[in-house]
Amino acid sequence: MLTVEHNSKSKVSVLKWYLIQTKPNRYKLAEEHLLRQGYNVFLPLMKKTSKKGIKFVNDLIPLFPSYLFLGSELENIPWRSINATRGVSKAITLDGQYRSIRYEIIKGIKSRCDQNDILKSMEHIKASDRAKIESGPFTDFICSVEKIDDCNRAWVLIDLLQQQTCTIISANDLLKIK
C-alpha cells in the first residue's frame, strides 16, 4: 500500500487507481456494484444537451465513455470478482498486468470537477470573447459575448437567419473558443 508521511509522523494511506472498462451504457450499474463491494469509484461526468423530439434535454454523460476509475487500498485486488461485476466489461491491463494509474492524473482530473464529479468550465469567459453554447435550445451555436453581469448571466449575440440576435444565457453554458 502506498503511504504518505506527514510531519506528525502519522501515515495516511493513498488509494491506487485502476482503469475499468464498462459495458456500453452500463457505467452507472458498474459504479453502483463496485461501490457495494467497498471500492472507491471515480466517474467524471460532463453536461451535454441533446434534442429529444421537440424538447432539449440536459444529460450527464461520462467524460470518458465506457470507462471509470476504481480506487483501492488493497495490495491483492480480486480481479476476477471485479471483472465479473455487473456493468463491468474488464479491468484494463498493460502487458497482461493490472497497473495502477499515477495519482497525479486522477488528482488533475478531480481538480477540474465539482463535488459531484461533474466537469467544470475552466476558461473564464469575458466580454468580446467568441464562445460555443454548450447547453439549452442554442446548443452548438457560436456566439460573441457582449457582457457578463454579477449573477453570471451573459448577453450574447447569435447569428440567426443572417441576423444577429441578442439573448441572455448562463455564462456556465459557454465554452470559450480560441
N, CA, C and O of each residue as an XYZ file, in Angstrom:
712
protein
N       0.843     -1.170      0.000
C       0.000      0.000      0.000
C       0.890      1.236      0.000
O       1.895      1.274      0.710
N       0.538      2.233     -0.776
C       1.276      3.486     -0.789
C       0.946      4.288      0.453
O      -0.211      4.335      0.871
N       1.917      4.902      1.029
C       1.661      5.755      2.181
C       2.350      7.081      1.978
O       3.327      7.191      1.237
N       1.824      8.086      2.648
C       2.402      9.419      2.606
C       2.719      9.810      4.032
O       1.849      9.747      4.901
N       3.951     10.214      4.287
C       4.360     10.622      5.634
C       3.967     12.078      5.860
O       4.167     12.927      4.992
N       3.408     12.355      7.030
C       3.116     13.717      7.442
C       4.065     14.088      8.576
O       4.666     13.211      9.195
N       4.201     15.385      8.849
C       5.098     15.858      9.907
C       4.754     15.272     11.267
O       5.640     15.099     12.103
N       3.487     14.963     11.502
C       3.074     14.435     12.800
C       3.377     12.944     12.932
O       2.936     12.294     13.879
N       4.139     12.407     11.968
C       4.545     11.002     11.942
C       3.362     10.041     11.812
O       3.509      8.843     12.053
N       2.198     10.558     11.434
C       1.065      9.665     11.179
C       1.095      9.298      9.696
O       1.542     10.087      8.864
N       0.629      8.123      9.380
C       0.617      7.667      7.995
C      -0.810      7.713      7.460
O      -1.755      7.275      8.117
N      -0.936      8.238      6.290
C      -2.226      8.303      5.631
C      -2.128      7.457      4.376
O      -1.220      7.641      3.566
N      -3.061      6.531      4.214
C      -2.989      5.663      3.043
C      -3.520      6.395      1.811
O      -4.442      7.208      1.893
N      -2.921      6.087      0.689
C      -3.323      6.662     -0.582
C      -3.853      5.528     -1.446
O      -3.253      4.455     -1.520
N      -4.961      5.772     -2.086
C      -5.553      4.753     -2.936
C      -4.725      4.556     -4.203
O      -4.125      5.495     -4.727
N      -4.707      3.334     -4.671
C      -4.171      3.045     -6.001
C      -5.380      3.052     -6.927
O      -6.421      2.478     -6.608
N      -5.235      3.708     -8.080
C      -6.349      3.852     -9.021
C      -6.100      3.013    -10.262
O      -4.982      2.949    -10.773
N      -7.162      2.367    -10.742
C      -7.099      1.496    -11.910
C      -8.197      1.886    -12.894
O      -9.237      2.412    -12.498
N      -7.965      1.629    -14.159
C      -8.929      1.940    -15.203
C      -9.814      0.724    -15.460
O      -9.324     -0.388    -15.658
N     -11.123      0.955    -15.453
C     -12.104     -0.109    -15.663
C     -12.939      0.227    -16.893
O     -13.458      1.337    -17.014
N     -13.066     -0.731    -17.800
C     -13.937     -0.542    -18.961
C     -15.308     -1.088    -18.610
O     -15.437     -2.205    -18.108
N     -16.337     -0.285    -18.881
C     -17.703     -0.715    -18.589
C     -18.370     -1.213    -19.864
O     -17.925     -0.919    -20.974
N     -19.432     -1.963    -19.687
C     -20.228     -2.375    -20.839
C     -20.938     -1.135    -21.384
O     -21.159     -0.181    -20.638
N     -21.297     -1.131    -22.661
C     -21.917      0.064    -23.254
C     -23.133      0.549    -22.445
O     -24.059     -0.212    -22.166
N     -23.098      1.825    -22.084
C     -24.172      2.498    -21.333
C     -24.491      1.830    -19.991
O     -25.609      1.967    -19.495
N     -23.553      1.126    -19.405
C     -23.755      0.464    -18.110
C     -22.846      1.047    -17.034
O     -22.588      0.391    -16.025
N     -22.359      2.262    -17.235
C     -21.428      2.865    -16.289
C     -22.056      3.084    -14.917
O     -21.371      2.921    -13.908
N     -23.333      3.446    -14.846
C     -23.996      3.655    -13.550
C     -24.162      2.326    -12.807
O     -23.968      2.260    -11.593
N     -24.518      1.286    -13.531
C     -24.659     -0.037    -12.932
C     -23.317     -0.519    -12.396
O     -23.243     -1.042    -11.284
N     -22.258     -0.348    -13.180
C     -20.922     -0.752    -12.741
C     -20.505      0.046    -11.512
O     -19.978     -0.518    -10.554
N     -20.739      1.367    -11.535
C     -20.390      2.211    -10.396
C     -21.116      1.747     -9.134
O     -20.503      1.608     -8.076
N     -22.408      1.512     -9.247
C     -23.212      1.081     -8.100
C     -22.699     -0.226     -7.504
O     -22.570     -0.339     -6.285
N     -22.409     -1.207     -8.343
C     -21.985     -2.513     -7.844
C     -20.551     -2.495     -7.308
O     -20.238     -3.220     -6.364
N     -19.688     -1.683     -7.895
C     -18.324     -1.561     -7.350
C     -18.354     -0.854     -5.991
O     -17.607     -1.219     -5.083
N     -19.208      0.148     -5.853
C     -19.356      0.822     -4.549
C     -19.883     -0.144     -3.495
O     -19.435     -0.114     -2.349
N     -20.833     -1.004     -3.874
C     -21.372     -2.014     -2.943
C     -20.281     -2.968     -2.461
O     -20.337     -3.471     -1.339
N     -19.289     -3.212     -3.318
C     -18.195     -4.109     -2.944
C     -17.144     -3.411     -2.092
O     -16.175     -4.035     -1.660
N     -17.336     -2.106     -1.847
C     -16.429     -1.384     -0.962
C     -15.290     -0.658     -1.646
O     -14.376     -0.177     -0.976
N     -15.324     -0.569     -2.958
C     -14.279      0.145     -3.681
C     -14.649      1.613     -3.817
O     -15.820      1.981     -3.728
N     -13.645      2.440     -4.033
C     -13.879      3.838     -4.376
C     -13.996      3.905     -5.890
O     -13.241      3.249     -6.607
N     -14.937      4.694     -6.372
C     -15.154      4.823     -7.804
C     -15.135      6.298     -8.152
O     -15.750      7.118     -7.470
N     -14.429      6.626     -9.213
C     -14.405      7.985     -9.734
C     -14.899      7.931    -11.169
O     -14.249      7.357    -12.044
N     -16.065      8.541    -11.399
C     -16.684      8.569    -12.721
C     -16.901     10.025    -13.103
O     -17.959     10.585    -12.816
N     -15.902     10.659    -13.756
C     -16.075     12.055    -14.146
C     -17.147     12.192    -15.223
O     -17.167     11.445    -16.202
N     -18.036     13.160    -15.021
C     -19.158     13.383    -15.934
C     -19.072     14.770    -16.557
O     -18.387     15.651    -16.038
N     -19.769     14.958    -17.668
C     -19.889     16.284    -18.268
C     -21.332     16.482    -18.711
O     -22.052     15.526    -18.996
N     -21.735     17.746    -18.760
C     -23.094     18.083    -19.175
C     -23.159     18.105    -20.695
O     -22.260     18.613    -21.365
N     -24.235     17.545    -21.222
C     -24.447     17.523    -22.663
C     -25.924     17.757    -22.927
O     -26.775     17.087    -22.342
N     -26.232     18.698    -23.800
C     -27.615     18.962    -24.187
C     -27.887     18.263    -25.506
O     -27.109     18.369    -26.454
N     -29.001     17.548    -25.552
C     -29.392     16.887    -26.789
C     -30.866     17.155    -27.036
O     -31.611     17.498    -26.117
N     -31.271     16.996    -28.264
C     -32.661     17.222    -28.627
C     -33.361     15.878    -28.691
O     -32.925     14.976    -29.407
N     -34.445     15.745    -27.943
C     -35.256     14.529    -27.954
C     -36.662     14.942    -28.349
O     -37.403     15.528    -27.559
N     -37.013     14.625    -29.582
C     -38.303     15.083    -30.092
C     -38.246     16.585    -30.297
O     -37.418     17.086    -31.058
N     -39.131     17.301    -29.616
C     -39.133     18.761    -29.723
C     -38.533     19.422    -28.488
O     -38.489     20.648    -28.396
N     -38.071     18.608    -27.538
C     -37.506     19.136    -26.288
C     -35.988     19.056    -26.291
O     -35.394     18.189    -26.932
N     -35.372     19.985    -25.559
C     -33.945     19.930    -25.300
C     -33.758     19.345    -23.911
O     -34.372     19.805    -22.949
N     -32.911     18.334    -23.809
C     -32.703     17.625    -22.553
C     -31.237     17.741    -22.154
O     -30.344     17.485    -22.961
N     -30.996     18.130    -20.902
C     -29.634     18.183    -20.370
C     -29.326     16.841    -19.728
O     -30.027     16.404    -18.816
N     -28.294     16.201    -20.199
C     -27.878     14.903    -19.669
C     -26.477     15.014    -19.087
O     -25.699     15.894    -19.456
N     -26.176     14.110    -18.179
C     -24.807     13.947    -17.687
C     -24.263     12.686    -18.332
O     -24.828     11.603    -18.183
N     -23.164     12.839    -19.046
C     -22.559     11.685    -19.707
C     -21.117     11.552    -19.216
O     -20.524     12.538    -18.779
N     -20.550     10.351    -19.282
C     -19.170     10.169    -18.833
C     -18.192     10.999    -19.670
O     -18.327     11.106    -20.889
N     -17.213     11.577    -18.989
C     -16.156     12.307    -19.675
C     -15.375     11.346    -20.574
O     -14.967     11.710    -21.677
N     -15.174     10.121    -20.094
C     -14.515      9.069    -20.864
C     -15.547      7.962    -21.090
O     -15.707      7.094    -20.232
N     -16.251      7.976    -22.227
C     -17.312      6.991    -22.443
C     -16.817      5.559    -22.261
O     -15.774      5.174    -22.789
N     -17.588      4.783    -21.505
C     -17.325      3.366    -21.215
C     -16.119      3.122    -20.312
O     -15.594      2.009    -20.277
N     -15.666      4.156    -19.573
C     -14.558      3.966    -18.639
C     -14.847      4.670    -17.328
O     -15.504      5.710    -17.290
N     -14.340      4.081    -16.251
C     -14.366      4.713    -14.939
C     -13.098      4.310    -14.201
O     -12.362      3.429    -14.647
N     -12.851      4.956    -13.075
C     -11.647      4.679    -12.294
C     -12.043      4.002    -10.991
O     -13.000      4.409    -10.333
N     -11.297      2.964    -10.625
C     -11.521      2.223     -9.387
C     -10.353      2.484     -8.451
O      -9.195      2.313     -8.831
N     -10.659      2.900     -7.224
C      -9.625      3.144     -6.226
C      -9.689      2.096     -5.133
O     -10.768      1.749     -4.653
N      -8.523      1.594     -4.741
C      -8.474      0.574     -3.697
C      -7.178      0.680     -2.905
O      -6.131      1.041     -3.442
N      -7.271      0.358     -1.618
C      -6.095      0.298     -0.755
C      -5.518     -1.115     -0.700
O      -4.436     -1.319     -0.151
N      -6.229     -2.087     -1.264
C      -5.800     -3.484     -1.197
C      -4.547     -3.724     -2.024
O      -4.389     -3.175     -3.114
N      -3.662     -4.553     -1.487
C      -2.470     -4.960     -2.242
C      -2.847     -6.004     -3.293
O      -2.434     -5.911     -4.449
N      -3.625     -6.987     -2.883
C      -4.056     -8.050     -3.794
C      -5.536     -7.860     -4.105
O      -6.405     -8.294     -3.348
N      -5.801     -7.219     -5.205
C      -7.177     -6.926     -5.597
C      -7.757     -8.160     -6.295
O      -7.105     -8.744     -7.160
N      -8.970     -8.555     -5.923
C      -9.592     -9.729     -6.564
C     -10.128     -9.372     -7.960
O     -11.302     -9.039     -8.123
N      -9.250     -9.450     -8.945
C      -9.606     -9.006    -10.286
C     -10.713     -9.841    -10.911
O     -11.522     -9.321    -11.680
N     -10.756    -11.107    -10.595
C     -11.847    -11.948    -11.130
C     -13.197    -11.427    -10.680
O     -14.148    -11.372    -11.460
N     -13.271    -11.049     -9.420
C     -14.512    -10.510     -8.860
C     -14.875     -9.184     -9.531
O     -16.041     -8.943     -9.842
N     -13.887     -8.335     -9.750
C     -14.146     -7.038    -10.389
C     -14.575     -7.241    -11.838
O     -15.524     -6.605    -12.296
N     -13.889     -8.116    -12.560
C     -14.243     -8.361    -13.961
C     -15.612     -9.023    -14.105
O     -16.236     -8.936    -15.163
N     -16.079     -9.685    -13.046
C     -17.396    -10.328    -13.080
C     -18.500     -9.419    -12.523
O     -19.658     -9.830    -12.453
N     -18.156     -8.213    -12.134
C     -19.133     -7.287    -11.574
C     -20.110     -6.842    -12.660
O     -19.715     -6.597    -13.800
N     -21.386     -6.739    -12.297
C     -22.410     -6.290    -13.251
C     -22.042     -4.912    -13.785
O     -21.708     -4.012    -13.014
N     -22.103     -4.749    -15.091
C     -21.802     -3.483    -15.731
C     -20.349     -3.330    -16.143
O     -20.027     -2.465    -16.958
N     -19.464     -4.157    -15.592
C     -18.038     -4.081    -15.921
C     -17.737     -5.001    -17.092
O     -18.141     -6.164    -17.103
N     -17.022     -4.471    -18.077
C     -16.564     -5.300    -19.184
C     -15.252     -5.967    -18.795
O     -15.110     -7.187    -18.878
N     -14.272     -5.125    -18.357
C     -12.993     -5.674    -17.900
C     -12.151     -4.572    -17.277
O     -12.347     -3.386    -17.541
N     -11.218     -4.993    -16.452
C     -10.202     -4.081    -15.934
C      -9.099     -4.010    -16.982
O      -8.704     -5.032    -17.544
N      -8.607     -2.816    -17.241
C      -7.610     -2.618    -18.294
C      -6.231     -3.060    -17.798
O      -5.823     -2.738    -16.683
N      -5.530     -3.801    -18.650
C      -4.194     -4.285    -18.321
C      -3.184     -3.727    -19.316
O      -3.540     -3.280    -20.406
N      -1.936     -3.764    -18.921
C      -0.832     -3.405    -19.799
C       0.140     -4.577    -19.760
O       0.673     -4.901    -18.699
N       0.372     -5.206    -20.885
C       1.215     -6.406    -20.959
C       0.693     -7.516    -20.059
O       1.476     -8.279    -19.494
N      -0.628     -7.609    -19.924
C      -1.223     -8.653    -19.094
C      -1.175     -8.383    -17.603
O      -1.601     -9.222    -16.810
N      -0.663     -7.226    -17.207
C      -0.555     -6.860    -15.794
C      -1.528     -5.731    -15.479
O      -1.690     -4.797    -16.264
N      -2.178     -5.832    -14.313
C      -3.032     -4.740    -13.854
C      -2.120     -3.679    -13.262
O      -1.451     -3.919    -12.257
N      -2.092     -2.530    -13.870
C      -1.193     -1.458    -13.429
C      -2.010     -0.263    -12.964
O      -3.004      0.117    -13.582
N      -1.563      0.312    -11.863
C      -2.273      1.470    -11.334
C      -1.916      2.716    -12.136
O      -0.868      2.797    -12.777
N      -2.818      3.674    -12.075
C      -2.627      4.967    -12.738
C      -1.994      5.900    -11.729
O      -2.332      5.860    -10.546
N      -1.079      6.740    -12.183
C      -0.444      7.688    -11.267
C      -1.502      8.570    -10.620
O      -2.419      9.049    -11.286
N      -1.365      8.779     -9.318
C      -2.340      9.568     -8.564
C      -2.435     10.997     -9.091
O      -3.506     11.600     -9.020
N      -1.356     11.546     -9.613
C      -1.363     12.919    -10.127
C      -2.364     13.073    -11.266
O      -2.964     14.137    -11.422
N      -2.549     12.028    -12.059
C      -3.506     12.083    -13.168
C      -4.926     12.162    -12.612
O      -5.726     12.985    -13.057
N      -5.235     11.309    -11.641
C      -6.568     11.317    -11.019
C      -6.793     12.656    -10.325
O      -7.865     13.249    -10.445
N      -5.791     13.127     -9.606
C      -5.894     14.406     -8.894
C      -6.155     15.548     -9.875
O      -6.956     16.439     -9.592
N      -5.483     15.525    -11.023
C      -5.676     16.555    -12.043
C      -7.089     16.555    -12.604
O      -7.688     17.615    -12.790
N      -7.621     15.372    -12.872
C      -8.992     15.279    -13.390
C      -9.976     15.732    -12.315
O     -10.915     16.473    -12.604
N      -9.761     15.282    -11.061
C     -10.660     15.666     -9.965
C     -10.646     17.171     -9.732
O     -11.671     17.743     -9.361
N      -9.513     17.819     -9.940
C      -9.430     19.268     -9.718
C     -10.263     20.033    -10.743
O     -10.626     21.185    -10.505
N     -10.565     19.416    -11.866
C     -11.387     20.054    -12.891
C     -12.858     19.726    -12.736
O     -13.679     20.166    -13.540
N     -13.209     18.941    -11.692
C     -14.598     18.546    -11.459
C     -15.114     19.190    -10.181
O     -14.335     19.563     -9.304
N     -16.444     19.318    -10.082
C     -17.038     19.828     -8.850
C     -17.228     18.682     -7.863
O     -16.748     17.572     -8.096
N     -17.931     18.950     -6.754
C     -18.094     17.933     -5.705
C     -18.930     16.740     -6.161
O     -18.898     15.690     -5.519
N     -19.682     16.881     -7.261
C     -20.472     15.777     -7.798
C     -19.774     15.084     -8.971
O     -20.404     14.330     -9.712
N     -18.477     15.339     -9.138
C     -17.653     14.766    -10.215
C     -18.117     15.206    -11.609
O     -17.943     14.475    -12.584
N     -18.710     16.411    -11.697
C     -19.127     16.969    -12.981
C     -18.076     17.975    -13.419
O     -17.679     18.845    -12.644
N     -17.629     17.855    -14.656
C     -16.587     18.711    -15.205
C     -17.009     20.175    -15.167
O     -18.093     20.535    -15.627
N     -16.133     21.016    -14.609
C     -16.379     22.455    -14.552
C     -15.738     23.118    -15.763
O     -14.770     22.611    -16.328
N     -16.293     24.255    -16.149
C     -15.675     25.043    -17.201
C     -14.439     25.700    -16.601
O     -14.524     26.338    -15.551
N     -13.297     25.549    -17.255
C     -12.053     26.074    -16.696
C     -11.684     27.432    -17.283
O     -10.889     28.169    -16.699
N     -12.247     27.756    -18.411
C     -11.893     29.014    -19.055
C     -12.923     30.067    -18.676
O     -14.124     29.860    -18.848
N     -12.459     31.177    -18.170
C     -13.359     32.253    -17.790
C     -13.712     33.068    -19.030
O     -12.838     33.514    -19.774
N     -14.985     33.245    -19.226
C     -15.489     33.989    -20.364
C     -15.548     35.473    -19.986
O     -15.926     35.831    -18.870
N     -15.172     36.310    -20.925
C     -15.275     37.753    -20.689
C     -15.869     38.402    -21.942
O     -15.971     37.768    -22.992
N     -16.254     39.660    -21.818
C     -16.839     40.383    -22.939
C     -15.871     40.363    -24.118
O     -14.655     40.421    -23.931
N     -16.401     40.282    -25.303
C     -15.708     40.262    -26.593
C     -15.162     38.883    -26.963
O     -14.586     38.733    -28.040
N     -15.323     37.873    -26.106
C     -14.879     36.513    -26.443
C     -15.852     35.862    -27.423
O     -17.047     36.156    -27.420
N     -15.325     34.982    -28.252
C     -16.169     34.115    -29.074
C     -16.350     32.835    -28.275
O     -15.408     32.340    -27.656
N     -17.570     32.299    -28.293
C     -17.861     31.131    -27.468
C     -18.841     30.210    -28.180
O     -19.573     30.612    -29.084
N     -18.827     28.965    -27.737
C     -19.779     27.965    -28.212
C     -20.768     27.726    -27.076
O     -20.363     27.562    -25.925
N     -22.049     27.707    -27.388
C     -23.080     27.465    -26.375
C     -23.177     25.963    -26.168
O     -23.372     25.215    -27.126
N     -23.042     25.515    -24.926
C     -22.968     24.089    -24.602
C     -24.281     23.504    -24.096
O     -24.409     22.282    -24.020
N     -25.265     24.340    -23.747
C     -26.480     23.829    -23.132
C     -27.662     24.702    -23.521
O     -27.502     25.897    -23.768
N     -28.844     24.110    -23.575
C     -30.060     24.860    -23.849
C     -30.466     24.775    -25.311
O     -29.877     24.016    -26.080
N     -31.474     25.555    -25.695
C     -32.002     25.467    -27.061
C     -31.027     25.951    -28.137
O     -31.218     25.651    -29.316
N     -29.986     26.695    -27.751
C     -29.000     27.179    -28.719
C     -27.716     26.353    -28.677
O     -26.655     26.842    -29.068
N     -27.799     25.111    -28.210
C     -26.635     24.232    -28.126
C     -25.903     24.169    -29.460
O     -26.518     24.035    -30.518
N     -24.572     24.269    -29.392
C     -23.657     24.196    -30.534
C     -23.638     25.453    -31.405
O     -22.955     25.480    -32.428
N     -24.379     26.495    -31.015
C     -24.296     27.758    -31.742
C     -23.032     28.491    -31.315
O     -22.614     28.406    -30.160
N     -22.431     29.206    -32.246
C     -21.274     30.053    -31.956
C     -21.804     31.475    -31.751
O     -22.655     31.946    -32.505
N     -21.291     32.143    -30.728
C     -21.784     33.483    -30.418
C     -20.621     34.368    -29.998
O     -19.505     33.899    -29.777
N     -20.907     35.647    -29.895
C     -19.927     36.569    -29.326
C     -20.526     37.150    -28.053
O     -21.703     37.511    -28.021
N     -19.716     37.238    -27.008
C     -20.180     37.685    -25.695
C     -20.122     39.208    -25.643
O     -19.081     39.812    -25.899
N     -21.249     39.814    -25.311
C     -21.321     41.270    -25.202
C     -20.944     41.732    -23.798
O     -20.127     42.639    -23.637
N     -21.545     41.102    -22.777
C     -21.200     41.432    -21.396
C     -21.653     40.311    -20.480
O     -22.492     39.485    -20.840
N     -21.071     40.302    -19.274
C     -21.432     39.326    -18.241
C     -21.686     40.103    -16.964
O     -20.869     40.933    -16.564
N     -22.834     39.833    -16.310
C     -23.154     40.554    -15.079
C     -22.692     39.787    -13.843
O     -22.110     38.709    -13.957
N     -22.952     40.343    -12.671
C     -22.512     39.743    -11.412
C     -23.234     38.439    -11.083
O     -22.742     37.645    -10.281
N     -24.382     38.215    -11.688
C     -25.143     36.977    -11.446
C     -24.747     35.873    -12.415
O     -25.420     34.846    -12.500
N     -23.642     36.085    -13.156
C     -23.101     35.106    -14.101
C     -24.012     34.894    -15.311
O     -24.026     33.817    -15.908
N     -24.772     35.934    -15.665
C     -25.580     35.899    -16.884
C     -24.792     36.570    -17.993
O     -24.157     37.603    -17.784
N     -24.840     35.975    -19.169
C     -24.091     36.513    -20.306
C     -25.053     36.996    -21.382
O     -25.996     36.299    -21.754
N     -24.796     38.198    -21.871
C     -25.511     38.735    -23.024
C     -24.675     38.350    -24.233
O     -23.514     38.742    -24.353
N     -25.280     37.575    -25.130
C     -24.537     37.090    -26.285
C     -25.268     37.441    -27.576
O     -26.490     37.592    -27.594
N     -24.502     37.566    -28.651
C     -25.046     37.790    -29.988
C     -24.902     36.504    -30.780
O     -23.807     35.962    -30.930
N     -26.045     36.024    -31.288
C     -26.086     34.784    -32.066
C     -26.550     35.132    -33.474
O     -27.467     35.934    -33.653
N     -25.916     34.527    -34.465
C     -26.375     34.710    -35.845
C     -27.530     33.766    -36.113
O     -27.343     32.552    -36.198
N     -28.739     34.331    -36.248
C     -29.926     33.557    -36.578
C     -30.524     34.121    -37.860
O     -30.867     35.301    -37.924
N     -30.645     33.287    -38.864
C     -31.239     33.690    -40.132
C     -30.588     34.945    -40.693
O     -31.271     35.875    -41.122
N     -29.278     34.960    -40.684
C     -28.449     36.048    -41.209
C     -28.697     37.381    -40.500
O     -28.544     38.454    -41.083
N     -29.080     37.284    -39.238
C     -29.306     38.482    -38.432
C     -28.774     38.207    -37.029
O     -28.993     37.124    -36.485
N     -28.081     39.173    -36.443
C     -27.570     38.986    -35.088
C     -28.679     39.257    -34.082
O     -29.337     40.297    -34.108
N     -28.862     38.278    -33.190
C     -29.897     38.374    -32.166
C     -29.235     38.315    -30.808
O     -28.371     37.474    -30.562
N     -29.647     39.215    -29.923
C     -29.099     39.241    -28.565
C     -29.982     38.400    -27.648
O     -31.207     38.519    -27.670
N     -29.356     37.557    -26.851
C     -30.081     36.766    -25.876
C     -29.248     36.654    -24.612
O     -28.047     36.920    -24.622
N     -29.897     36.258    -23.525
C     -29.217     36.128    -22.237
C     -29.190     34.653    -21.864
O     -30.223     33.984    -21.869
N     -27.996     34.149    -21.539
C     -27.843     32.766    -21.081
C     -26.863     32.734    -19.916
O     -26.177     33.718    -19.642
N     -26.806     31.608    -19.242
C     -25.854     31.440    -18.148
C     -24.436     31.361    -18.716
O     -24.192     30.660    -19.698
N     -23.520     32.073    -18.099
C     -22.123     32.030    -18.548
C     -21.539     30.628    -18.363
O     -20.563     30.275    -19.026
N     -22.119     29.834    -17.479
C     -21.656     28.453    -17.275
C     -21.927     27.573    -18.492
O     -21.313     26.518    -18.652
N     -22.849     28.014    -19.347
C     -23.202     27.237    -20.534
C     -22.351     27.592    -21.747
O     -22.624     27.127    -22.854
N     -21.328     28.408    -21.545
C     -20.477     28.831    -22.645
C     -19.098     28.176    -22.569
O     -18.542     27.986    -21.488
N     -18.569     27.841    -23.723
C     -17.209     27.312    -23.826
C     -16.424     28.254    -24.731
O     -16.776     28.459    -25.892
N     -15.368     28.814    -24.185
C     -14.563     29.787    -24.933
C     -13.906     29.136    -26.135
O     -13.372     28.031    -26.042
N     -13.947     29.828    -27.267
C     -13.294     29.380    -28.481
C     -12.039     30.217    -28.656
O     -12.069     31.442    -28.543
N     -10.943     29.538    -28.932
C      -9.668     30.257    -29.066
C      -9.442     30.728    -30.467
O      -8.418     31.350    -30.751
